[in-house]
Amino acid sequence: MNLKEMLRGILSEEEAGRMVRGFDIIGDVAIIEIPEELRGRKKEIAEAVKRIHKSVKTVLMKSGEREGRFRLRRFETLLGGETVTEHREHGCRFRLDVRTCYFSPREATERQRVAEKVKAGESVLVMFAGIGPFSIVIARKQPEVKKVYSVEINPECVKYMKENIRINRVEGKVFPFLGDVRDVCEGWEKEFDRIVMPLPKEGYKYLDVAMRCAKPGGVIHFYHYSHENELWDETLNLIRQASEKTGRNARVLEKRKVLPYGPGVWKVCVEFSAQ
């Protein structure tokens, strides 16, 4: 049931029509978006969410765009108050504070899809690793992975990543690193069979790092935001530029739309091998 359907009988048809359909539930925290003109009804809307989703204890309203180097968003608390939670996904458990750590439950299917491609014995690098969801799902899905290096710049995320590595019992497989990708990855040239870059807005700035870190024939999963009118042009051009910068050839293996981001804009993934 989407948010508009929940609000029938609480808001008028016209008011409900202005609501965004989707909302996120992370553990027992619900995160909703309410248009400015309906914010006078925000408590009623929050209570409706809690009635439908009995496990929800805290309801937050988005009150700003993601900003800063840690990609964090400002929230207003509508119900409850605790923002530290535990989210379950495909048999994995992820602890985090939604105020201080970025995490998207909408990418659960994508994490599984990538994890299914990892082969026994591979060395994997996950850039912009957050609280460790890609890394941990990979290690759980492919227990014979050699190593998964997970680099994240937000110290709060790294704190929770270490805890998540422990509670998911992937110590000795997933290794957390705190710092900027460009600094941390220095010296890891041609080290990895597979590299995941799940940061669509700024990740392109590190494509050259990824190409240097990939073994010959290593696979890179590059995510980017693209307008549907030119879905692949910019993404493929960025890969070409990184290829020229590093002197390594890129061979595209797969192009895929992942999730809608906004009107006419998609999060896309291009998988390519660095030769």
C-alpha positions in Angstrom: 0.0 0.0 0.0 1.5 3.4 -1.0 1.2 6.6 1.0 -1.7 8.0 -1.0 -3.8 4.9 -0.4 -3.1 5.1 3.3 -4.4 8.6 3.5 -7.8 8.0 1.9 -10.4 9.2 4.4 -7.8 11.4 6.2 -7.0 13.8 3.4 -9.3 14.9 0.5 -8.7 13.3 -2.9 -7.1 16.6 -4.0 -4.8 16.7 -1.0 -3.9 13.0 -1.3 -3.0 13.5 -4.9 -0.3 15.9 -3.9 1.5 13.4 -1.8 4.5 11.5 -2.9 3.6 7.8 -3.3 6.8 6.3 -2.0 8.4 6.4 1.4 11.2 4.5 3.1 11.1 2.3 6.2 14.5 1.6 7.7 14.1 -0.8 10.6 11.5 0.7 12.8 11.9 4.3 11.3 9.7 5.6 8.6 10.9 8.5 6.4 8.2 10.4 4.5 8.1 13.5 2.2 5.2 16.0 2.7 4.6 18.9 0.3 4.8 22.4 1.9 1.1 23.0 1.5 0.2 19.8 3.5 2.5 20.3 6.4 -0.3 21.5 8.5 -1.6 17.9 8.4 1.8 16.3 9.1 0.8 14.7 12.4 -2.2 13.1 10.9 -0.2 11.8 8.1 2.5 10.4 10.4 -0.1 8.7 12.5 -1.6 7.1 9.4 1.8 5.6 8.5 2.2 4.2 12.1 -1.3 2.7 12.0 -0.6 0.8 8.8 3.0 -0.2 9.7 2.7 -1.5 13.2 6.4 -2.0 13.6 7.2 1.7 13.0 8.2 3.5 16.2 9.6 6.8 14.7 8.3 8.8 11.8 10.6 11.5 10.3 9.7 14.0 7.6 12.3 15.1 5.1 13.1 18.8 5.7 16.0 19.3 3.2 18.0 17.9 0.4 21.0 15.7 0.9 24.0 17.8 1.4 27.7 17.9 2.5 30.4 15.4 2.0 28.5 12.7 4.0 25.3 12.9 1.8 23.1 13.5 4.9 19.6 15.0 5.0 17.8 17.1 7.6 14.7 15.6 9.2 11.8 16.8 11.4 10.6 14.2 13.9 6.8 13.8 13.7 6.4 10.8 16.0 8.7 8.9 18.3 12.3 10.1 18.4 14.8 7.2 18.4 16.7 7.2 15.1 19.1 4.3 15.8 17.6 1.2 14.4 18.3 -2.2 12.9 17.3 -3.0 9.3 16.9 -6.5 8.0 17.6 -7.4 4.4 17.9 -10.8 2.7 19.1 -12.4 6.0 21.5 -9.6 6.8 21.2 -7.1 9.7 22.3 -3.5 9.4 22.5 -1.2 12.4 22.7 2.6 11.9 21.5 6.0 12.9 19.4 7.4 10.0 20.4 10.9 11.0 24.1 10.4 10.7 24.4 7.6 8.1 23.2 7.3 4.5 21.4 4.1 3.7 18.8 3.2 1.0 16.5 0.2 1.5 15.4 0.6 -2.1 18.7 -0.8 -3.3 18.2 -4.2 -1.7 17.5 -5.9 -5.0 20.5 -4.3 -6.6 22.8 -5.4 -3.8 21.6 -9.0 -4.3 22.1 -8.7 -8.1 25.7 -7.6 -7.7 26.5 -10.1 -5.0 25.3 -13.0 -7.2 27.9 -12.0 -9.8 30.8 -12.3 -7.4 32.8 -15.5 -7.9 34.8 -17.6 -5.4 38.3 -16.3 -4.8 37.6 -12.7 -6.0 39.0 -9.7 -4.3 36.4 -6.9 -4.2 36.6 -3.2 -3.5 33.5 -1.3 -2.4 33.9 2.5 -2.6 31.6 4.9 -0.7 30.7 1.8 1.4 28.5 3.5 4.0 27.5 1.2 6.8 28.6 -1.8 4.7 25.5 -3.2 3.0 27.0 -4.0 -0.4 30.1 -5.5 1.2 28.3 -7.6 3.8 25.7 -8.9 1.3 28.5 -9.9 -1.0 30.4 -11.7 1.8 27.2 -13.5 2.9 26.1 -14.4 -0.6 29.6 -15.6 -1.7 31.3 -17.0 1.4 34.3 -18.0 -0.7 35.1 -14.4 -1.6 38.8 -13.7 -0.9 38.4 -10.2 0.6 36.0 -7.2 0.4 37.7 -3.9 1.1 35.2 -1.2 2.2 36.1 2.4 2.0 34.0 5.2 3.6 34.7 8.8 4.6 32.0 9.2 7.3 33.4 8.0 10.6 29.9 7.4 12.0 29.2 5.0 9.1 32.5 3.2 9.7 31.6 2.8 13.3 28.3 1.1 12.4 30.1 -0.8 9.5 32.4 -2.4 12.0 29.4 -3.4 14.2 27.6 -4.8 11.1 30.6 -6.8 10.1 30.6 -8.4 13.6 26.8 -9.1 13.8 26.7 -10.6 10.3 29.8 -12.8 11.1 31.9 -11.7 8.1 35.1 -10.8 10.0 38.1 -11.9 8.0 36.2 -11.2 4.8 35.1 -7.6 5.0 37.7 -5.0 6.0 36.6 -1.4 6.8 38.8 1.6 5.9 38.0 5.2 7.0 39.0 8.0 4.6 38.6 9.5 1.2 38.7 6.9 -1.6 41.5 8.7 -3.5 43.7 8.7 -0.4 42.9 5.2 0.9 43.2 3.4 -2.4 46.7 4.8 -3.1 49.0 1.8 -3.7 46.2 -0.7 -4.5 47.0 -0.7 -8.3 45.6 -3.7 -10.2 44.5 -5.3 -6.9 40.8 -6.1 -7.4 38.8 -8.4 -9.5 35.6 -6.4 -8.9 34.9 -2.8 -7.9 31.5 -1.4 -6.8 30.9 2.4 -7.0 27.4 3.0 -5.5 27.6 6.8 -5.4 25.7 8.1 -8.4 26.1 11.8 -7.8 29.8 12.3 -7.3 31.2 8.8 -8.0 32.4 9.7 -11.5 35.2 11.8 -9.9 36.8 8.5 -8.8 36.5 6.5 -12.0 40.2 6.9 -12.6 40.9 5.4 -9.2 38.7 2.5 -9.9 40.4 1.8 -13.2 43.8 1.9 -11.6 42.7 -0.5 -8.8 41.1 -3.1 -11.2 43.1 -6.1 -12.3 43.3 -6.6 -16.1 39.8 -7.8 -17.0 38.5 -6.7 -13.6 34.8 -5.6 -13.5 33.7 -2.2 -12.4 30.0 -1.5 -11.4 29.6 2.3 -12.1 26.5 4.1 -11.0 25.4 7.5 -12.3 22.3 9.7 -12.6 21.1 10.1 -16.2 18.2 11.8 -17.9 16.0 9.4 -19.9 16.4 11.4 -23.1 20.1 10.7 -23.1 20.3 7.7 -20.8 23.8 6.4 -21.5 25.6 9.2 -23.3 27.0 11.0 -20.3 27.8 7.8 -18.4 29.7 6.2 -21.3 31.5 9.5 -21.9 32.7 9.7 -18.3 34.0 6.1 -18.6 35.8 7.0 -21.9 37.4 10.0 -20.2 38.7 7.9 -17.3 40.0 5.3 -19.8 42.0 8.0 -21.6 43.3 9.4 -18.3 44.5 6.0 -17.1 45.6 4.5 -20.4 43.4 1.5 -19.9 40.6 0.3 -22.2 37.1 -0.2 -21.0 34.8 -2.9 -22.5 31.1 -2.4 -21.6 29.5 -5.6 -20.3 26.0 -4.4 -19.3 23.9 -1.3 -19.1 20.9 -1.2 -16.8 18.3 1.2 -15.3 18.3 0.7 -11.6 15.8 3.1 -9.9 13.9 6.3 -10.8 15.4 9.3 -9.1 13.2 12.2 -10.2 11.0 13.3 -13.1 12.8 11.9 -16.2 15.9 11.0 -14.3 17.2 7.5 -13.5 19.9 5.9 -11.5 21.7 3.7 -14.0 24.5 1.2 -13.8 27.1 0.5 -16.4 29.3 -2.6 -15.8 32.5 -2.7 -17.7 35.9 -4.4 -17.6 39.2 -2.6 -17.4 41.6 -4.1 -19.9 
